[in-house]
Amino acid sequence: MKVKIFLTLSLAWIIFIGYFTWHTTPKNFQWDEWFWFGVVPATAPYLLIFIWKPNVIAKCVKAVFKDDN
């Protein structure tokens, strides 16, 4: 259950930063700002967990698919 919450929060963060980037500069979308302030902070914790504790990621993936049955 925690995995789904964290993934939902990460996705919400990426969408929020994308909207905020678009809203502050209505003439053109700033892809570099969206990437550095939206995508990188949302995915960095998962990358660090994957590097330092790869078995945790495997357990989380198994738990997510187990819950769907």
WOQUIJO-V55167 format. One record per residue. SS is DSSP state (@ for helix, = for strand, . for the rest). PHI is phi in radians with two decimals (999 if undefined). PSI is psi as a letter, one per 30 degrees, with the letter a starting at -180 (999 if undefined). Layout:
{{SS:PHI:PSI} {SS:PHI:PSI}}
//
This chain:
{{.:999:e} {@:-1.09:e} {@:-1.08:e} {@:-1.13:e} {@:-1.14:e} {@:-1.14:e} {@:-1.16:e} {@:-1.14:e} {@:-1.11:e} {@:-1.11:e} {@:-1.13:e} {@:-1.09:e} {@:-1.10:e} {@:-1.08:e} {@:-1.16:e} {@:-1.08:e} {@:-1.17:e} {@:-1.08:e} {@:-1.14:e} {@:-1.08:e} {@:-1.11:e} {@:-1.20:e} {@:-1.20:e} {@:-1.36:f} {.:-2.23:i} {.:-1.19:f} {.:-1.30:e} {.:-2.64:l} {.:-1.47:k} {.:-1.58:j} {@:-1.11:e} {@:-1.18:e} {@:-1.16:e} {@:-1.09:e} {@:-1.15:e} {@:-1.30:e} {@:-1.78:f} {@:-1.97:e} {@:-1.30:e} {@:-1.08:e} {@:-1.13:f} {@:-1.34:f} {@:-1.76:f} {@:-1.04:e} {@:-1.06:e} {@:-1.18:e} {@:-1.15:e} {@:-1.14:e} {@:-1.12:e} {@:-1.10:e} {@:-1.25:e} {@:-1.54:e} {.:-2.44:i} {@:-1.14:f} {@:-1.21:f} {@:-1.16:e} {@:-1.10:e} {@:-1.08:e} {@:-1.13:e} {@:-1.14:e} {@:-1.12:e} {@:-1.10:e} {@:-1.16:e} {@:-1.12:e} {@:-1.26:f} {@:-1.21:e} {@:-1.17:f} {.:-1.30:f} {.:-1.25:999}}
//
